[in-house]
Amino acid sequence: MDFSFTAEQELLRDTVTEFLTARYQLESSRAAARLGAGWQPELWRSLAEEVGILGAALPESVGGIGGGPVEIMVIAEALGAALVVEPYVDTVVVGGGLLSRATGKRAEDLLSGIAEGAVITGFAALEAHSGYDYAKVATVARRDGDGWVLTGVKTVVTSAPLATHLLVTAQLDGENALFVVDVDPAAPPAGLRAQSFRTIDERQAADLTFEELRLPADALLLERADEAIAATIDEAIAAVCAETVGAMRRVLAETVEYTKSRQQFGVPIASFQALQHRMVNMHLELEQAIAATYLVTLKLTAEPAERAKAAAAAKATIGRAARLIGQEAVQLHGAMGMTEELAIGHFFKRLTAVQYEYGTTAHHTARYAALTRS
């Protein structure tokens, strides 16, 4: 199996990396996340207009470049290495994936908006009772003349406070359907209540309550949405795995560099065999995570069962690696590893949070076992 990148993919990787190195500073990013709008809208526009990565994997018919899973992997890894909090996965991968599987002019317009950087999406799917099962939906949609009325509660909707559009799952005539809700973050529509909060890794999220929220006729994007959602979530898992690989590469590199400069008993602590063994273990976990990420990326176009098995294996592998690498990095940095001044502390928070995105390590281990038995 060939794991080498094409010249175009290498150019994409280098372009994104160079842009983020020059323009994305950790200090200003954290300040925006904590004290400002929660993100940097001007940088998001630059990603669309100057770098063009928001449309890299979208169809050419909506202003995209027509790339695929490998292009998303390349971009996500670069974003992870820079610890970008802007909603790339939520908007481009999840929003773009769902809208690409929908039909009609409304979906096409929204895809064009994503490519231009004007549309930000949040996926409102999980509920208090559903765990990580996206097919368990209690929110209900009913017909109301030419439109729809939405009632229900969604939990931990990442990027919801930033979103211009929410993609919402709801029961419609016994099937799980997908709706779009236009939102103005400064003035939510009547019938929508949002309880916003910041996650431990400085990202924006909200719990949403829909109370007889009225929607126009074209708000319905998909009537039978389960397979589209399943495929899109596996694509999101692959992207998050790639993002985590980027973060872990940087964490390992900075840890090795720190142990070379930090001295104890008159010598660098990197010379201590016990610490060398710990860093070797970090490297081995990283290599397994890279292999699992490549596998799921290449399996996204396979049959659903094969795709799901690869996604479960990758997420379980990534979860284990993120835990070990994050904890070891903090340990090897000592108390400094948990300070706000060092990047390691911020990466540790992200590597902790990622273990719960789109299913925990335990969830995907059990999912893989079930798929293997079937």
Residue pairs with C-beta under 8 A, 6 or more apart in sequence:
1 298
3 294
5 13
5 70
5 74
9 70
9 71
9 74
12 53
12 56
12 71
12 74
12 75
13 74
13 75
13 77
13 78
15 51
16 51
16 53
16 74
16 75
16 78
16 79
17 78
17 81
19 46
19 47
19 50
19 51
20 78
20 79
20 81
20 82
20 84
21 82
23 43
23 46
24 43
24 82
24 84
26 83
26 343
26 346
28 40
29 40
29 83
29 84
29 85
30 202
30 340
30 346
32 38
32 39
32 40
32 85
33 39
33 85
33 198
33 202
33 203
33 204
34 198
34 202
37 162
38 85
38 161
38 162
38 198
38 203
38 204
39 85
39 86
39 87
39 162
39 204
40 86
43 86
44 54
44 86
44 117
44 120
45 117
47 53
47 54
47 86
47 88
47 117
48 54
48 55
48 115
48 116
48 117
49 117
52 65
53 75
53 88
53 92
54 88
54 91
54 92
54 114
54 115
54 116
54 117
55 62
55 63
55 64
55 65
55 114
55 115
55 116
56 64
56 65
56 67
56 71
56 72
56 75
57 64
57 65
57 67
57 68
57 69
57 71
57 72
57 75
57 92
57 93
57 96
58 64
58 65
58 66
58 92
58 96
58 100
58 111
58 114
58 115
59 66
59 100
59 111
60 66
61 108
62 108
62 111
62 112
62 115
63 111
63 112
63 115
63 116
64 111
64 115
65 71
68 301
69 235
69 238
69 297
69 298
69 300
69 301
70 297
70 298
72 92
72 93
72 235
72 238
72 239
72 242
72 297
73 238
73 239
73 242
73 293
73 294
73 297
74 242
75 88
76 88
76 89
76 93
76 239
76 240
76 242
76 243
76 246
77 242
77 243
77 245
77 246
77 249
78 246
79 86
79 88
79 243
79 246
80 242
80 243
80 244
80 245
80 246
80 247
81 246
81 247
81 249
81 250
82 246
83 247
83 343
83 346
83 347
83 350
85 201
85 202
85 203
87 120
87 121
87 122
87 158
87 159
87 162
87 163
88 239
89 236
89 239
89 240
89 243
90 120
90 121
90 122
90 123
90 158
90 159
91 114
91 119
91 120
91 121
91 159
92 114
93 232
93 235
93 236
93 239
94 121
94 123
94 167
94 232
94 233
94 235
94 236
95 110
95 114
95 119
95 121
95 123
95 165
95 167
96 111
96 114
97 228
97 231
97 232
97 235
97 236
98 123
98 167
98 178
98 221
98 222
98 225
98 228
98 229
98 232
99 107
99 110
99 111
99 114
99 121
99 167
99 221
100 107
100 111
101 222
101 228
101 231
101 232
102 178
102 221
102 222
102 228
103 221
103 222
104 218
104 221
105 218
106 180
106 218
106 219
106 221
107 221
110 119
110 121
110 165
110 180
113 119
113 164
114 121
118 164
119 164
119 165
120 159
120 162
120 163
120 164
120 165
121 159
121 163
121 164
121 165
121 166
121 167
122 157
122 158
122 159
122 160
122 162
122 163
122 165
122 166
122 167
122 206
123 157
123 158
123 166
123 167
124 154
124 157
124 160
124 166
124 167
124 168
124 169
124 181
124 208
125 134
125 137
125 154
125 167
125 168
125 169
125 229
126 132
126 134
126 154
126 155
126 156
127 136
127 137
127 138
127 139
127 152
127 153
127 154
127 155
128 153
128 155
129 136
129 138
130 136
130 137
130 138
131 363
132 358
132 359
132 360
132 363
134 169
134 226
134 229
134 230
134 233
135 176
135 226
135 229
137 152
137 169
137 170
137 171
137 176
138 152
138 153
138 171
139 150
139 151
139 152
139 153
139 154
139 168
139 169
139 170
139 171
139 210
140 150
140 151
140 152
140 170
140 171
140 172
141 148
141 149
141 150
141 151
141 170
141 171
141 172
141 177
141 179
141 220
142 148
142 149
142 151
142 172
143 149
144 214
146 216
146 217
147 214
147 215
147 216
147 217
147 219
148 179
148 214
148 215
148 216
148 217
148 219
148 220
149 212
149 213
149 214
149 215
150 168
150 170
150 179
150 181
150 191
150 210
150 212
150 213
150 214
150 215
151 210
151 211
151 212
151 213
152 170
152 209
152 210
153 207
153 208
153 209
153 210
154 168
154 207
154 208
154 210
155 207
156 205
156 207
157 166
157 205
157 206
157 207
157 208
158 199
158 203
158 204
158 205
159 203
159 204
159 205
160 166
160 194
160 196
160 204
160 205
160 206
160 208
161 185
161 194
161 196
161 204
161 205
161 206
162 185
162 204
163 183
163 185
164 182
164 183
164 184
164 185
165 180
165 181
165 182
165 183
166 180
166 181
166 183
166 208
167 178
167 179
167 180
167 181
167 221
168 178
168 179
168 180
168 181
168 210
169 176
169 177
169 178
169 179
169 225
169 229
170 176
170 177
170 179
171 177
172 220
172 223
175 223
175 224
175 225
175 226
176 224
176 225
176 226
176 229
177 220
177 222
177 223
177 224
177 225
178 220
178 221
178 222
178 225
178 228
178 229
179 215
179 219
179 220
179 221
180 219
180 221
181 189
181 192
181 213
181 215
181 219
182 189
183 189
183 192
188 194
189 213
190 213
190 214
191 210
191 211
191 212
191 213
191 214
192 208
192 209
192 210
192 211
192 213
193 208
193 209
193 211
194 206
194 207
194 208
194 209
195 206
195 207
195 208
195 209
196 204
196 205
196 206
197 205
197 206
197 207
198 204
198 205
199 205
199 353
200 349
200 352
200 353
201 346
201 349
201 350
201 352
201 353
201 354
202 346
202 349
203 353
222 228
227 304
230 304
230 308
231 300
231 304
231 307
233 311
233 358
234 296
234 300
234 307
234 308
234 310
234 311
235 300
236 358
237 296
237 311
237 314
237 315
237 358
237 359
238 293
238 296
238 297
238 300
238 311
238 314
240 315
240 318
240 354
240 357
240 358
241 289
241 292
241 293
241 296
241 314
241 315
241 318
242 293
242 297
243 354
244 289
244 318
244 321
244 322
244 351
244 354
245 286
245 289
245 290
245 293
245 318
247 322
247 347
247 350
247 351
247 354
248 285
248 286
248 289
248 321
248 322
248 325
248 351
249 286
250 343
250 347
251 325
251 326
251 329
251 344
251 347
251 348
251 351
252 279
252 282
252 283
252 286
252 325
252 329
254 329
254 343
254 344
255 279
255 282
255 328
255 329
255 332
255 333
255 344
256 270
256 279
258 332
258 333
259 268
259 269
259 270
259 275
259 279
259 332
260 268
260 270
261 268
262 268
262 269
263 269
264 272
269 275
269 332
270 276
270 279
275 332
278 328
278 331
278 332
279 328
279 332
281 324
281 328
282 324
282 325
282 328
282 329
285 320
285 321
285 324
285 325
286 321
286 325
288 317
288 321
289 317
289 318
289 321
289 322
292 313
292 314
292 317
292 318
293 314
293 318
295 310
295 313
295 314
296 307
296 310
296 311
296 313
296 314
299 306
299 307
299 309
299 310
299 311
300 307
301 307
302 310
305 371
305 374
308 367
308 371
309 368
309 371
309 372
311 364
312 364
312 365
312 367
312 368
312 371
313 364
313 368
315 358
315 359
315 361
315 364
316 361
316 364
316 365
316 368
318 354
319 354
319 355
319 360
319 361
319 364
320 361
322 351
322 352
322 354
322 355
323 351
323 352
323 355
323 361
325 351
326 347
326 348
326 351
326 352
327 348
329 337
329 344
329 347
329 348
330 337
330 338
330 344
330 345
330 348
331 337
333 342
333 344
336 342
336 344
337 344
337 345
337 348
338 345
338 348
339 345
340 346
355 361
359 367
